[in-house]
Amino acid sequence: MAERERRMSPPYGGVFVARTTVMSAGDIDRAIWRMAHEIIEHNHGLENLVVVGLQTGGVPISERITAALAEISGAEVPSGTIDVALHRDDIGLRPVMPEEATEIPGDLNQRIVVLVDDVLFTGRTIRAALDALHDFGRPKSVQLAVMVDRGHRELPIRPDYVGKNIPTRRDEVVNVTLTGVELGEMKK
């Protein structure tokens, strides 16, 4: 869970208290390496591929995936970031303000876009990302890579590349950093 989402989750302004670590830094490295290989295999190479990280939690993961793709293939892969705050369906239900830059590397028409996020939960952020992407062109296809799929989907969205499936309770919080993945709660 990115810092912005943590501030917006009940209890508002609460503090994340970790209960257990479910992935170490080494586990994350191995998952990123595996997902990079799966992306290359699934797309038969990297031609016309663009990696886009969702602000803010997906950006560090997308940077690591992009670096792994370059190391494996020897070719640079265009990458960018996208802030989906103004495309969310809960505007008016909670305060939503764009906080981070959207930087898309050129036109997305006929490109294969790999969206990257840290945690897939209800699917609503990914729906917003799909809307936001279309402001930059009409991709040939959009694929989804997430470090953690925690279930509880409210929309019919499924990731193509998953670091780890972690069944959770709806009230649990998943905290993903490059040093590990922790489960816990928000405390006031």
C-alpha positions as CSV (number, residue, x, y, z in Angstrom):
1,M,0.0,0.0,0.0
2,A,1.5,3.3,-1.1
3,E,1.8,6.2,1.3
4,R,-1.0,8.1,-0.4
5,E,-3.4,5.2,0.0
6,R,-2.3,4.7,3.6
7,R,-3.3,8.3,4.4
8,M,-6.7,7.8,2.7
9,S,-7.6,4.5,4.4
10,P,-9.6,4.3,7.6
11,P,-8.6,5.2,10.3
12,Y,-7.5,8.3,8.5
13,G,-4.0,9.4,9.5
14,G,-3.5,6.0,11.1
15,V,-0.2,4.2,11.4
16,F,0.5,0.8,9.7
17,V,1.4,-1.9,12.3
18,A,3.0,-4.9,10.7
19,R,1.8,-8.3,12.0
20,T,3.8,-10.6,9.7
21,T,6.3,-10.5,6.9
22,V,5.2,-12.6,3.9
23,M,8.0,-11.8,1.4
24,S,11.6,-10.8,2.0
25,A,13.7,-8.5,-0.2
26,G,15.1,-11.7,-1.8
27,D,11.6,-13.0,-2.5
28,I,10.8,-9.7,-4.2
29,D,13.9,-9.8,-6.3
30,R,13.1,-13.4,-7.4
31,A,9.5,-12.4,-8.2
32,I,10.6,-9.4,-10.3
33,W,13.1,-11.6,-12.2
34,R,10.4,-14.2,-12.8
35,M,7.8,-11.7,-14.0
36,A,10.4,-10.1,-16.3
37,H,11.0,-13.5,-17.9
38,E,7.3,-14.1,-18.2
39,I,6.7,-10.8,-19.9
40,I,9.4,-11.5,-22.5
41,E,8.1,-15.1,-23.1
42,H,4.4,-14.0,-23.3
43,N,5.2,-11.2,-25.8
44,H,7.8,-13.1,-27.8
45,G,10.3,-10.4,-27.0
46,L,10.1,-6.7,-26.2
47,E,9.1,-5.2,-29.5
48,N,6.6,-2.3,-29.0
49,L,6.5,-2.9,-25.3
50,V,6.1,0.0,-22.8
51,V,6.1,-0.5,-19.0
52,V,3.9,2.0,-17.0
53,G,4.0,2.1,-13.2
54,L,1.0,3.3,-11.2
55,Q,1.7,6.2,-8.9
56,T,2.8,5.7,-6.2
57,G,3.2,2.1,-5.2
58,G,3.7,0.6,-8.6
59,V,6.5,2.9,-9.7
60,P,9.4,1.3,-7.8
61,I,8.2,-2.2,-8.9
62,S,8.0,-1.0,-12.5
63,E,11.4,0.5,-12.4
64,R,12.8,-2.9,-11.2
65,I,10.9,-4.8,-13.8
66,T,12.2,-2.5,-16.5
67,A,15.8,-2.9,-15.3
68,A,15.4,-6.7,-15.2
69,L,13.9,-6.7,-18.8
70,A,16.9,-4.6,-20.0
71,E,19.4,-6.9,-18.2
72,I,17.8,-10.1,-19.6
73,S,17.3,-8.8,-23.2
74,G,20.2,-6.3,-23.5
75,A,17.6,-3.8,-24.9
76,E,16.3,-0.7,-23.2
77,V,12.5,-0.8,-22.6
78,P,10.5,2.5,-22.6
79,S,8.9,3.1,-19.2
80,G,6.7,5.7,-17.6
81,T,4.4,6.5,-14.7
82,I,0.7,7.3,-14.4
83,D,-1.4,9.0,-11.7
84,V,-5.0,7.8,-11.9
85,A,-6.4,10.0,-9.1
86,L,-8.7,12.0,-11.4
87,H,-10.0,8.8,-13.1
88,R,-11.2,7.1,-9.9
89,D,-14.8,6.2,-9.4
90,D,-14.8,7.3,-5.7
91,I,-14.3,11.0,-6.4
92,G,-16.6,12.8,-4.0
93,L,-16.6,9.8,-1.5
94,R,-13.1,10.7,-0.3
95,P,-10.6,13.4,-1.0
96,V,-8.7,12.6,-4.2
97,M,-6.0,14.8,-5.5
98,P,-3.3,14.0,-8.1
99,E,0.0,14.1,-6.3
100,E,2.5,12.6,-8.6
101,A,3.6,13.2,-12.2
102,T,2.3,11.3,-15.2
103,E,5.1,10.6,-17.6
104,I,4.2,8.5,-20.6
105,P,7.0,7.8,-23.1
106,G,5.3,8.9,-26.3
107,D,2.2,7.7,-28.1
108,L,0.7,4.5,-26.9
109,N,-1.1,3.7,-30.2
110,Q,-0.4,0.0,-31.2
111,R,2.0,-0.5,-28.3
112,I,1.8,-3.3,-25.7
113,V,1.5,-1.7,-22.3
114,V,2.4,-3.5,-19.2
115,L,0.7,-1.7,-16.2
116,V,2.5,-2.3,-12.9
117,D,1.1,-1.9,-9.4
118,D,2.1,-3.1,-6.0
119,V,-1.2,-4.6,-4.8
120,L,-4.3,-5.7,-6.6
121,F,-7.3,-5.6,-4.4
122,T,-10.8,-4.6,-5.6
123,G,-9.6,-3.8,-9.2
124,R,-10.9,-0.2,-9.1
125,T,-7.5,1.4,-9.3
126,I,-6.7,-0.7,-12.4
127,R,-10.0,0.3,-14.0
128,A,-9.1,4.0,-13.4
129,A,-5.6,3.3,-14.9
130,L,-7.2,1.8,-18.1
131,D,-9.3,5.0,-18.4
132,A,-6.2,7.2,-17.9
133,L,-4.1,5.2,-20.4
134,H,-6.6,5.9,-23.2
135,D,-5.8,9.6,-22.9
136,F,-2.4,8.7,-24.4
137,G,-3.6,6.6,-27.3
138,R,-5.1,3.2,-28.1
139,P,-2.7,0.4,-27.0
140,K,-2.6,-2.8,-29.0
141,S,-3.0,-4.6,-25.6
142,V,-2.7,-3.9,-21.9
143,Q,-1.3,-6.4,-19.5
144,L,-1.2,-6.2,-15.8
145,A,1.7,-7.0,-13.5
146,V,1.3,-6.9,-9.7
147,M,3.6,-7.8,-6.8
148,V,0.7,-9.0,-4.6
149,D,-2.8,-10.2,-5.6
150,R,-4.8,-10.2,-2.4
151,G,-8.2,-11.1,-3.8
152,H,-11.5,-9.4,-3.0
153,R,-12.2,-8.3,-6.5
154,E,-15.2,-6.0,-7.2
155,L,-14.5,-5.8,-10.9
156,P,-13.7,-8.5,-13.4
157,I,-9.9,-7.7,-13.5
158,R,-7.2,-10.4,-13.5
159,P,-3.4,-9.9,-13.5
160,D,-1.2,-11.4,-16.2
161,Y,1.9,-11.5,-14.0
162,V,1.8,-12.0,-10.2
163,G,4.7,-11.9,-7.7
164,K,2.6,-13.7,-5.0
165,N,-1.0,-14.5,-4.3
166,I,-1.8,-13.7,-0.7
167,P,-5.3,-14.4,0.6
168,T,-6.2,-11.7,3.1
169,R,-9.1,-10.4,5.1
170,R,-10.8,-7.3,3.8
171,D,-9.7,-5.3,6.8
172,E,-6.0,-6.3,6.6
173,V,-3.5,-4.0,5.0
174,V,-0.7,-5.1,2.7
175,N,2.4,-3.0,2.7
176,V,4.8,-3.6,-0.3
177,T,8.2,-2.1,-0.4
178,L,11.4,-3.2,-2.1
179,T,12.6,-4.6,1.2
180,G,9.6,-6.9,1.7
181,V,5.8,-7.4,1.9
182,E,4.1,-7.2,5.3
183,L,0.6,-7.8,6.4
184,G,-0.9,-5.8,9.2
185,E,-3.5,-3.3,10.3
186,M,-3.9,0.5,10.4
187,K,-4.0,1.7,14.0
188,K,-5.0,5.2,15.2
